[in-house]
Amino acid sequence: MSLAEEIGPHLPSLRRYARALSGSQASGDTYVRVMLETLVTNPNQWEQAGNARFSSFKLFHAVWNAVGQDVPTAAPDHSGRFTIADERLSSLAAPSRQALLLTAMEGFSDAEAAKIMGRSEADFRALIKDADDAIKALTRSDVMIIEDEAIIALDIQGLVEELGHNVTGVAATRTEAQKLVAQKKPDILLADIQLADGSSGIDAASDILAELDIPVVFITAFPERLLTGRQVEPTFLITKPFQPAAVRAAISQALFFKQTARRLTAPAA
């Protein structure tokens, strides 16, 4: 099997991780591209031992740590704005958030994630604790859910409320979402992509984003379809069936970037 065949199946999850870590599609995909360019020019950096997914993430981390702010400036997102991730790359490499995403969103064990990050397991456990503390410290936010399956919607609502946030409502269709957002203005949106009546969670989110500048976390059973790097795609993406930890991690990441942006743009007292 060639190196391209080994790494190819893992590019969607790498893109998801890079986007969640950096806060934007453009920045995340830039990091993955730099990693691939590094691999082409220096294939000896690829670890032959171990599985290809583990080796892919370990190489990505080596590039992330080595490149830092020297990654080329990414293009604006679909709204024409540069995100806070593009402007403050130096503040986004928090090891505690990397540890949280590797385990909660990408499903690595603590031991695997520690090796990917080049940390001892004791150090890694401390990073996870720091991440949990940071989640608890997030400002209480209003969350809107777009999900047509009642049981899943209740699960998500319970997770959101456990984090200390308020659920403004649950919409099952694009039309219901439009009506709900007109009544209550959420701080963050959690949206299923395929809704039972044939409407699209992506279209519903686009309607809302035309009115509100808020982060969106998408939920889908087919993440690889939205992680090709060929079009405007979600920054925060959860795979169905989801783990509670993945939902918590995605919400915390989305709110982290939103609240950081607010602090940096707030007028001085």
C-alpha angles and dihedrals in degrees: 000000000000123000090250090054090050097050099034098080091053099052094091093057090043090054091048091051094045092049093049091046096048098034100236142063092234096052094041094050090047090058092049090049091051089050091053091047089051090052092051093051095040112024090168088080090072113099109228092192118077128025123315096243092054091046091049094054093043091053090046090055092049089054093043091053094043099045100043112156093353092086108118113262109268124230121259118273123254091282091058094247128119110234125232088253092063092048099044107033091146091065096049102070094081104155092214091061091046089053091050094050095045092055105029100037104024098036101232117152118246089255093051094045091048090055092047089054094040093241135133115252091245090053090046093054089053089053091053090051090051089051092050090050090050091052091052090051094056115118114259108263138190112245128196120200127207107193130133097199107084097206093050091046090053091049091052092045091052092050092048093050092047087059089057098255129129122239109220092193148306123255123194098191141029091255093051089049091054091051094046096050089050088059100041128021110220126205094217137016129218109194136182110218103217116045125196097242091058096259121128128243088208091057091046090051091048089055090053095045089055087065104028133039098221136135119259128208113198125206122205143156090218108050094158089068090061099040102064096111091228100105144015103300139171119286094203116044132170123195122227126262084045131196117229090238090058092055091049092048094049093048092048092049094048093048091044092061094042095050093043089054091051092051093049094048097041114112116252115259 
